Amino acid sequence: MLFYLISAVLISLITILYGFIKYRFTYWERKQIPHKKPKFPKGNMTGNFLIDLKNLYANLKNEKNQFFGAYFSLAPVAIITDLNLIRLILIKDFEYFSNRGMYHNEKYDPLSANLVTIDADKWKNQRTKISPTFSSGKMKFMFPTIKAIGQRLTAHIEKFEEKDLDIYEIASRYTIDVIGAVAFGIECDSLSNPNSDFYKYGIKGNEKREGRNPLKMMLKIQAPNLARYLGIKDTPNDVIEFFVQTVDNTINYRKKNNVRRNDFMDIMIEMKNQSKLSFNEIIANCYMFFSVGYDTSSITLAFCIYELVMNSEIQDKIRKEIRSVLDKHNGDLSWEALMEMPYLEQVLKETLRKYPVLAMLGRVATKNYKIPNSNYIIEKGIPVIIPIYEIHHDENIYPNSKVFDPERFSDINVEKRHPMAFLGFGDGPRNCIGMRFAKLQTKIALISILNSYKLFKSDKLQIPLIYNTKRFLLSPQTKVWIKFKKL
């Protein structure tokens, strides 16, 4: 009798669960929104977001529809394709979409609750306080330090002249050294020290954070509060311990020795002293600056150099501009000289157009949002995705999108396009806070390298480059082998 009772209960529970899932998967059908039929348990997202979004965009994007529906596991998501609607979501009607919907766990993983991930109620307060760190004035102050590390970068490359070098690894070591110096006031020296702790823990933190345990991912997306309660975290314990200790030691050293460097850490310490930020908030944002800053810039630098190797005429043109401007400034790379290199800016933007490090932007509706001039409502709690990679490769926006062409970003051509056609740094109040810094360290590296070396393809170079589908950021799967010949 007990057996039959247990069996009946189990069958009832399975039936209820099945009914719930089936009903959940009719969300977009009930809203009469174009969508692709989902499959249990992954919905429309199989795990390779780039390919999934590419297929969905190609099949469902329509000029008559401003967005289409999809499912990430059981969660319905709205994929926004209309550039005018994107502008409303990111800028004009930002108040409806101020949350990114990114998982963080401040209690068990203090590094995860930073300016990138936290919700709007905390984000606005922190953003206002941290923004001055990335002003033009602060960038000018950081410039000599970054320039010196750029010189160390070229000196390091000289040791391997005409040998195969993985520019992705070299770029990672360069950007880690830069951020270690300007954020923590620490000489990481990872360019010359292959066993640098900052390099080791920086790489490990990003790799492990993006590891994909299916059950954990589902919990973080479907039930983030339960995931927090269960102590699910993204950052390994040793990475947390390393950065907590590093920040703590840096703060204590500066306090004991009355050290002022007018850098990111000084601003964090000042906010702590004024009780504007807690110690955990300082740790989280220092780690955010470090991990996001080094990773995104090193990826961009690697993709950019790959394209310059594949397009020698563009490489020659940018080198000509660099040398012309430096000659005008007596061979010195000054802040003013950097501002006089428009083609360098075009090359960087075209790199981010073709290889947007963040291939998609995510937001979550914080309240019901009626799309203007329509009967559609994006309901509270529904995630929206802006498919940056697909927009940047849309042939109607960028003809011959596979071709690397910096002229797309000449002033004349930029004026012809919709302002949301390029989202290399996002847009609106929650755009990339470190945009100026990212551009600065990437440009200095490019100037330092191109002024000293001619770049060539290595026989080991993977052509075309393959993307790493295991990472959330758009990055190369293989080493980016390049040869350097001193000029």
GURO-69574 format. One record per residue (C-alpha): residue number from 1; residue in one letter; x negated, y, z negated. Coordinates in nm, 3 decimals. Layout:
<pts>
seq:type:x:y:z
NUM:a:X:Y:Z .
...
</pts>
This chain:
<pts>
seq:type:x:y:z
1:m:0.000:0.000:0.000 .
2:l:-0.282:0.238:-0.095 .
3:f:-0.457:0.163:0.236 .
4:y:-0.150:0.262:0.435 .
5:l:-0.106:0.577:0.227 .
6:i:-0.468:0.686:0.284 .
7:s:-0.437:0.603:0.653 .
8:a:-0.120:0.810:0.682 .
9:v:-0.284:1.107:0.510 .
10:l:-0.591:1.087:0.736 .
11:i:-0.379:1.058:1.048 .
12:s:-0.174:1.358:0.935 .
13:l:-0.487:1.564:0.870 .
14:i:-0.639:1.470:1.207 .
15:t:-0.311:1.554:1.379 .
16:i:-0.295:1.892:1.207 .
17:l:-0.659:1.965:1.293 .
18:y:-0.605:1.861:1.654 .
19:g:-0.298:2.081:1.676 .
20:f:-0.488:2.376:1.528 .
21:i:-0.775:2.337:1.775 .
22:k:-0.542:2.297:2.070 .
23:y:-0.345:2.605:1.967 .
24:r:-0.666:2.801:1.906 .
25:f:-0.778:2.720:2.259 .
26:t:-0.462:2.878:2.402 .
27:y:-0.544:3.224:2.261 .
28:w:-0.630:3.388:2.593 .
29:e:-0.360:3.197:2.778 .
30:r:-0.100:3.335:2.538 .
31:k:-0.241:3.685:2.592 .
32:q:-0.229:3.632:2.972 .
33:i:-0.596:3.725:2.998 .
34:p:-0.814:3.565:3.271 .
35:h:-1.027:3.293:3.117 .
36:k:-1.186:2.957:3.180 .
37:k:-1.040:2.651:3.012 .
38:p:-1.256:2.563:2.708 .
39:k:-1.388:2.224:2.608 .
40:f:-1.411:2.097:2.253 .
41:p:-1.625:2.159:2.051 .
42:k:-1.833:2.427:2.225 .
43:g:-1.564:2.615:2.410 .
44:n:-1.721:2.786:2.712 .
45:m:-2.064:2.828:2.553 .
46:t:-2.275:2.515:2.594 .
47:g:-2.578:2.662:2.417 .
48:n:-2.749:2.825:2.715 .
49:f:-2.588:3.166:2.684 .
50:l:-2.762:3.310:2.989 .
51:i:-2.629:3.042:3.225 .
52:d:-2.289:3.031:3.056 .
53:l:-2.236:3.407:3.089 .
54:k:-2.372:3.407:3.444 .
55:n:-2.117:3.144:3.551 .
56:l:-1.829:3.310:3.366 .
57:y:-1.918:3.652:3.508 .
58:a:-1.943:3.519:3.864 .
59:n:-1.609:3.337:3.841 .
60:l:-1.396:3.572:3.634 .
61:k:-1.528:3.926:3.686 .
62:n:-1.267:4.120:3.880 .
63:e:-1.229:4.489:3.956 .
64:k:-0.863:4.468:3.849 .
65:n:-0.954:4.330:3.506 .
66:q:-1.157:4.522:3.252 .
67:f:-1.253:4.208:3.063 .
68:f:-1.196:3.833:3.053 .
69:g:-1.168:3.579:2.776 .
70:a:-1.399:3.300:2.667 .
71:y:-1.454:3.080:2.363 .
72:f:-1.764:3.044:2.151 .
73:s:-1.683:2.716:1.982 .
74:l:-1.332:2.782:1.845 .
75:a:-1.375:3.160:1.837 .
76:p:-1.212:3.359:2.119 .
77:v:-1.442:3.632:2.253 .
78:a:-1.374:3.913:2.499 .
79:i:-1.635:3.958:2.773 .
80:i:-1.631:4.324:2.880 .
81:t:-1.714:4.390:3.247 .
82:d:-1.570:4.738:3.315 .
83:l:-1.836:5.006:3.267 .
84:n:-1.583:5.269:3.159 .
85:l:-1.448:5.036:2.891 .
86:i:-1.805:4.960:2.780 .
87:r:-1.864:5.333:2.735 .
88:l:-1.549:5.358:2.521 .
89:i:-1.651:5.062:2.304 .
90:l:-2.011:5.174:2.250 .
91:i:-1.958:5.549:2.224 .
92:k:-1.619:5.722:2.233 .
93:d:-1.422:5.460:2.038 .
94:f:-1.717:5.332:1.838 .
95:e:-1.514:5.344:1.516 .
96:y:-1.320:5.038:1.637 .
97:f:-1.637:4.842:1.716 .
98:s:-1.893:4.955:1.459 .
99:n:-1.984:4.603:1.342 .
100:r:-2.217:4.373:1.531 .
101:g:-2.078:4.060:1.369 .
102:m:-2.427:3.923:1.303 .
103:y:-2.478:3.678:1.020 .
104:h:-2.684:3.786:0.720 .
105:n:-2.722:3.657:0.367 .
106:e:-2.860:3.922:0.134 .
107:k:-2.864:3.697:-0.174 .
108:y:-3.051:3.395:-0.035 .
109:d:-3.226:3.556:0.262 .
110:p:-3.302:3.922:0.178 .
111:l:-3.493:3.973:0.504 .
112:s:-3.176:3.907:0.705 .
113:a:-2.967:4.198:0.566 .
114:n:-3.123:4.480:0.766 .
115:l:-3.016:4.772:0.982 .
116:v:-2.959:4.542:1.281 .
117:t:-2.728:4.295:1.108 .
118:i:-2.539:4.471:0.828 .
119:d:-2.180:4.592:0.868 .
120:a:-2.081:4.951:0.927 .
121:d:-2.002:5.042:0.566 .
122:k:-2.369:4.995:0.470 .
123:w:-2.519:5.054:0.814 .
124:k:-2.417:5.419:0.852 .
125:n:-2.578:5.515:0.523 .
126:q:-2.904:5.335:0.598 .
127:r:-2.922:5.450:0.960 .
128:t:-2.898:5.815:0.853 .
129:k:-3.182:5.769:0.606 .
130:i:-3.412:5.566:0.829 .
131:s:-3.362:5.754:1.159 .
132:p:-3.621:6.026:1.081 .
133:t:-3.889:5.754:1.090 .
134:f:-3.842:5.726:1.465 .
135:s:-3.827:6.096:1.554 .
136:s:-4.057:6.248:1.816 .
137:g:-4.258:6.409:1.537 .
138:k:-4.323:6.072:1.372 .
139:m:-4.416:5.921:1.709 .
140:k:-4.676:6.194:1.758 .
141:f:-4.817:6.114:1.415 .
142:m:-4.839:5.741:1.499 .
143:f:-4.987:5.807:1.844 .
144:p:-5.362:5.812:1.751 .
145:t:-5.330:5.485:1.556 .
146:i:-5.155:5.307:1.844 .
147:k:-5.402:5.453:2.092 .
148:a:-5.694:5.311:1.891 .
149:i:-5.535:4.965:1.891 .
150:g:-5.480:4.999:2.267 .
151:q:-5.856:5.048:2.299 .
152:r:-5.913:4.736:2.090 .
153:l:-5.677:4.553:2.326 .
154:t:-5.888:4.634:2.631 .
155:a:-6.208:4.548:2.443 .
156:h:-6.058:4.210:2.354 .
157:i:-5.959:4.142:2.716 .
158:e:-6.314:4.225:2.828 .
159:k:-6.440:3.918:2.643 .
160:f:-6.233:3.703:2.879 .
161:e:-6.288:3.891:3.204 .
162:e:-6.189:3.684:3.509 .
163:k:-6.077:3.400:3.285 .
164:d:-5.718:3.286:3.240 .
165:l:-5.542:3.477:2.962 .
166:d:-5.188:3.434:2.835 .
167:i:-5.069:3.795:2.837 .
168:y:-4.761:3.704:2.632 .
169:e:-4.976:3.590:2.339 .
170:i:-5.216:3.883:2.377 .
171:a:-4.921:4.126:2.388 .
172:s:-4.775:3.969:2.071 .
173:r:-5.105:4.010:1.887 .
174:y:-5.136:4.372:2.006 .
175:t:-4.784:4.470:1.895 .
176:i:-4.826:4.293:1.560 .
177:d:-5.145:4.492:1.500 .
178:v:-4.967:4.814:1.593 .
179:i:-4.669:4.759:1.365 .
180:g:-4.883:4.629:1.080 .
181:a:-5.079:4.953:1.097 .
182:v:-4.798:5.206:1.139 .
183:a:-4.536:5.034:0.919 .
184:f:-4.743:4.876:0.643 .
185:g:-5.072:5.062:0.669 .
186:i:-5.245:4.724:0.701 .
187:e:-5.516:4.622:0.947 .
188:c:-5.376:4.289:1.068 .
189:d:-5.656:4.240:1.324 .
190:s:-5.466:3.955:1.489 .
191:l:-5.628:4.036:1.826 .
192:s:-5.963:3.911:1.702 .
193:n:-5.838:3.682:1.426 .
194:p:-5.637:3.389:1.564 .
195:n:-5.539:3.289:1.209 .
196:s:-5.398:3.625:1.104 .
197:d:-5.125:3.583:0.843 .
198:f:-4.912:3.854:1.002 .
199:y:-4.928:3.675:1.336 .
200:k:-4.861:3.333:1.183 .
201:y:-4.563:3.439:0.974 .
202:g:-4.429:3.677:1.238 .
203:i:-4.416:3.402:1.501 .
204:k:-4.280:3.146:1.255 .
205:g:-4.008:3.380:1.130 .
206:n:-3.874:3.450:1.477 .
207:e:-3.897:3.092:1.597 .
208:k:-3.725:2.943:1.291 .
209:r:-3.460:3.215:1.276 .
210:e:-3.353:3.126:1.626 .
211:g:-3.351:2.753:1.568 .
212:r:-3.013:2.608:1.653 .
213:n:-2.866:2.372:1.401 .
214:p:-2.516:2.324:1.552 .
215:l:-2.337:2.284:1.218 .
216:k:-2.508:2.587:1.065 .
217:m:-2.440:2.796:1.374 .
218:m:-2.072:2.700:1.370 .
219:l:-2.041:2.787:1.001 .
220:k:-2.218:3.122:1.044 .
221:i:-1.982:3.215:1.329 .
222:q:-1.654:3.063:1.213 .
223:a:-1.689:3.101:0.836 .
224:p:-1.973:3.346:0.749 .
225:n:-1.856:3.395:0.391 .
226:l:-1.860:3.019:0.330 .
227:a:-2.205:3.000:0.492 .
228:r:-2.329:3.270:0.254 .
229:y:-2.178:3.089:-0.043 .
230:l:-2.353:2.769:0.063 .
231:g:-2.684:2.957:0.083 .
232:i:-2.735:2.909:0.457 .
233:k:-3.020:3.130:0.573 .
234:d:-3.223:3.191:0.887 .
235:t:-3.565:3.275:0.747 .
236:p:-3.801:3.007:0.607 .
237:n:-3.895:3.038:0.240 .
238:d:-4.267:3.092:0.304 .
239:v:-4.192:3.375:0.550 .
240:i:-3.964:3.540:0.292 .
241:e:-4.230:3.503:0.023 .
242:f:-4.504:3.645:0.246 .
243:f:-4.315:3.961:0.342 .
244:v:-4.170:4.019:-0.005 .
245:q:-4.520:3.994:-0.152 .
246:t:-4.669:4.214:0.122 .
247:v:-4.416:4.492:0.070 .
248:d:-4.442:4.468:-0.309 .
249:n:-4.824:4.483:-0.300 .
250:t:-4.820:4.776:-0.057 .
251:i:-4.576:4.977:-0.270 .
252:n:-4.772:4.910:-0.591 .
253:y:-5.107:4.993:-0.429 .
254:r:-4.983:5.323:-0.291 .
255:k:-4.821:5.417:-0.619 .
256:k:-5.130:5.327:-0.826 .
257:n:-5.375:5.503:-0.595 .
258:n:-5.148:5.791:-0.493 .
259:v:-5.182:5.698:-0.125 .
260:r:-4.972:5.887:0.131 .
261:r:-4.976:5.795:0.498 .
262:n:-4.658:5.967:0.620 .
263:d:-4.549:5.640:0.780 .
264:f:-4.250:5.406:0.770 .
265:m:-4.351:5.261:0.435 .
266:d:-4.382:5.606:0.278 .
267:i:-4.027:5.688:0.382 .
268:m:-3.906:5.358:0.234 .
269:i:-4.089:5.427:-0.093 .
270:e:-3.946:5.779:-0.113 .
271:m:-3.594:5.642:-0.066 .
272:k:-3.656:5.382:-0.335 .
273:n:-3.778:5.650:-0.577 .
274:q:-3.463:5.853:-0.510 .
275:s:-3.249:5.540:-0.565 .
276:k:-3.120:5.562:-0.210 .
277:l:-3.241:5.214:-0.115 .
278:s:-3.288:4.901:-0.323 .
279:f:-3.606:4.694:-0.311 .
280:n:-3.424:4.425:-0.108 .
281:e:-3.307:4.686:0.142 .
282:i:-3.664:4.811:0.180 .
283:i:-3.794:4.458:0.235 .
284:a:-3.521:4.383:0.489 .
285:n:-3.583:4.695:0.695 .
286:c:-3.962:4.660:0.685 .
287:y:-3.919:4.308:0.815 .
288:m:-3.670:4.429:1.078 .
289:f:-3.917:4.689:1.201 .
290:f:-4.191:4.427:1.212 .
291:s:-4.014:4.126:1.366 .
292:v:-3.790:4.308:1.613 .
293:g:-4.053:4.568:1.700 .
294:y:-4.335:4.331:1.783 .
295:d:-4.125:4.065:1.955 .
296:t:-3.919:4.278:2.193 .
297:s:-4.213:4.495:2.300 .
298:s:-4.448:4.201:2.357 .
299:i:-4.185:4.026:2.572 .
300:t:-4.131:4.343:2.776 .
301:l:-4.506:4.392:2.817 .
302:a:-4.550:4.033:2.938 .
303:f:-4.266:4.059:3.192 .
304:c:-4.394:4.398:3.312 .
305:i:-4.748:4.273:3.372 .
306:y:-4.611:3.965:3.548 .
307:e:-4.424:4.193:3.790 .
308:l:-4.728:4.415:3.844 .
309:v:-4.929:4.106:3.932 .
310:m:-4.660:3.993:4.175 .
311:n:-4.633:4.343:4.329 .
312:s:-4.986:4.473:4.383 .
313:e:-4.867:4.790:4.560 .
314:i:-4.668:4.890:4.250 .
315:q:-4.969:4.807:4.032 .
316:d:-5.187:5.033:4.248 .
317:k:-4.929:5.314:4.245 .
318:i:-4.892:5.319:3.867 .
319:r:-5.271:5.303:3.822 .
320:k:-5.307:5.598:4.059 .
321:e:-5.063:5.800:3.846 .
322:i:-5.240:5.703:3.524 .
323:r:-5.584:5.801:3.653 .
324:s:-5.459:6.123:3.809 .
325:v:-5.302:6.238:3.482 .
326:l:-5.603:6.130:3.273 .
327:d:-5.839:6.319:3.508 .
328:k:-5.625:6.627:3.457 .
329:h:-5.671:6.586:3.080 .
330:n:-6.048:6.527:3.096 .
331:g:-6.010:6.150:3.072 .
332:d:-5.831:6.167:2.738 .
333:l:-5.500:5.990:2.677 .
334:s:-5.318:6.256:2.479 .
335:w:-4.952:6.282:2.384 .
336:e:-4.911:6.549:2.651 .
337:a:-5.073:6.325:2.913 .
338:l:-4.835:6.042:2.826 .
339:m:-4.538:6.270:2.890 .
340:e:-4.664:6.340:3.245 .
341:m:-4.627:5.984:3.378 .
342:p:-4.276:5.953:3.527 .
343:y:-4.355:5.649:3.739 .
344:l:-4.474:5.463:3.430 .
345:e:-4.131:5.534:3.277 .
346:q:-3.963:5.402:3.592 .
347:v:-4.169:5.082:3.585 .
348:l:-4.080:5.023:3.220 .
349:k:-3.708:5.079:3.281 .
350:e:-3.708:4.851:3.585 .
351:t:-3.872:4.582:3.370 .
352:l:-3.594:4.617:3.115 .
353:r:-3.337:4.622:3.395 .
354:k:-3.458:4.295:3.543 .
355:y:-3.553:4.139:3.208 .
356:p:-3.330:4.287:2.935 .
357:v:-3.478:4.141:2.618 .
358:l:-3.134:4.151:2.459 .
359:a:-2.936:3.983:2.737 .
360:m:-2.603:4.068:2.576 .
361:l:-2.463:4.307:2.318 .
362:g:-2.217:4.190:2.056 .
363:r:-1.958:4.388:1.865 .
364:v:-1.654:4.292:1.655 .
365:a:-1.325:4.480:1.651 .
366:t:-1.278:4.626:1.302 .
367:k:-0.913:4.707:1.376 .
368:n:-0.665:4.653:1.659 .
369:y:-0.778:4.839:1.970 .
370:k:-0.537:4.921:2.251 .
371:i:-0.726:4.953:2.576 .
372:p:-0.635:5.289:2.732 .
373:n:-0.398:5.279:3.032 .
374:s:-0.313:4.913:2.974 .
375:n:-0.094:4.689:2.762 .
376:y:-0.389:4.488:2.632 .
377:i:-0.494:4.491:2.269 .
378:i:-0.826:4.360:2.141 .
379:e:-0.719:4.237:1.800 .
380:k:-0.903:4.298:1.475 .
381:g:-1.175:4.038:1.419 .
382:i:-1.217:3.947:1.786 .
383:p:-1.583:3.958:1.898 .
384:v:-1.662:4.141:2.221 .
385:i:-1.964:4.070:2.436 .
386:i:-2.121:4.311:2.681 .
387:p:-2.315:4.095:2.932 .
388:i:-2.618:4.318:2.991 .
389:y:-2.810:4.068:3.203 .
390:e:-2.516:4.020:3.438 .
391:i:-2.457:4.395:3.469 .
392:h:-2.826:4.453:3.541 .
393:h:-2.814:4.186:3.811 .
394:d:-2.477:4.278:3.962 .
395:e:-2.534:4.328:4.335 .
396:n:-2.261:4.592:4.346 .
397:i:-2.458:4.800:4.096 .
398:y:-2.816:4.706:4.185 .
399:p:-2.844:4.580:4.546 .
400:n:-3.119:4.318:4.591 .
401:s:-3.122:4.285:4.214 .
402:k:-3.390:4.014:4.215 .
403:v:-3.638:4.260:4.369 .
404:f:-3.856:4.457:4.126 .
405:d:-3.816:4.817:4.241 .
406:p:-3.904:5.105:4.004 .
407:e:-3.752:5.353:4.251 .
408:r:-3.413:5.249:4.117 .
409:f:-3.496:5.478:3.824 .
410:s:-3.595:5.789:4.012 .
411:d:-3.388:6.088:3.899 .
412:i:-3.187:6.086:4.222 .
413:n:-3.097:5.718:4.203 .
414:v:-3.013:5.729:3.832 .
415:e:-2.764:6.011:3.895 .
416:k:-2.580:5.794:4.147 .
417:r:-2.505:5.519:3.895 .
418:h:-2.265:5.490:3.605 .
419:p:-2.439:5.577:3.275 .
420:m:-2.354:5.229:3.139 .
421:a:-2.522:5.056:3.434 .
422:f:-2.848:5.044:3.234 .
423:l:-2.837:4.915:2.877 .
424:g:-3.199:4.825:2.814 .
425:f:-3.177:4.984:2.468 .
426:g:-2.801:4.961:2.423 .
427:d:-2.610:5.287:2.377 .
428:g:-2.402:5.478:2.127 .
429:p:-2.452:5.514:1.750 .
430:r:-2.581:5.155:1.715 .
431:n:-2.831:5.173:1.998 .
432:c:-3.190:5.062:1.941 .
433:i:-3.321:5.285:1.662 .
434:g:-3.680:5.202:1.761 .
435:m:-3.646:5.293:2.130 .
436:r:-3.907:5.571:2.120 .
437:f:-4.150:5.353:1.928 .
438:a:-4.101:5.053:2.159 .
439:k:-4.164:5.265:2.468 .
440:l:-4.466:5.431:2.309 .
441:q:-4.655:5.113:2.214 .
442:t:-4.569:4.944:2.546 .
443:k:-4.681:5.243:2.754 .
444:i:-5.009:5.280:2.565 .
445:a:-5.086:4.911:2.625 .
446:l:-5.008:4.941:2.997 .
447:i:-5.218:5.257:3.035 .
448:s:-5.511:5.102:2.847 .
449:i:-5.503:4.784:3.054 .
450:l:-5.435:4.933:3.399 .
451:n:-5.694:5.207:3.362 .
452:s:-5.962:4.946:3.298 .
453:y:-5.858:4.632:3.486 .
454:k:-5.717:4.501:3.810 .
455:l:-5.466:4.225:3.738 .
456:f:-5.440:3.903:3.939 .
457:k:-5.235:3.585:3.936 .
458:s:-5.390:3.287:3.769 .
459:d:-5.360:2.950:3.940 .
460:k:-5.183:2.834:3.624 .
461:l:-4.915:3.104:3.639 .
462:q:-4.559:2.968:3.657 .
463:i:-4.383:3.131:3.955 .
464:p:-4.108:3.226:3.910 .
465:l:-4.113:3.256:3.534 .
466:i:-3.871:3.029:3.348 .
467:y:-3.668:3.165:3.057 .
468:n:-3.681:3.006:2.714 .
469:t:-3.322:2.887:2.668 .
470:k:-3.383:2.803:2.301 .
471:r:-3.425:3.167:2.209 .
472:f:-3.164:3.438:2.164 .
473:l:-3.400:3.695:2.314 .
474:l:-3.477:3.673:2.684 .
475:s:-3.837:3.553:2.687 .
476:p:-4.074:3.337:2.895 .
477:q:-4.067:2.965:2.826 .
478:t:-4.426:2.909:2.937 .
479:k:-4.751:3.096:2.894 .
480:v:-4.790:3.394:3.129 .
481:w:-5.137:3.331:3.270 .
482:i:-5.312:3.638:3.416 .
483:k:-5.667:3.715:3.533 .
484:f:-5.830:4.052:3.459 .
485:k:-6.111:4.206:3.662 .
486:k:-6.282:4.515:3.521 .
487:l:-6.269:4.816:3.750 .
</pts>
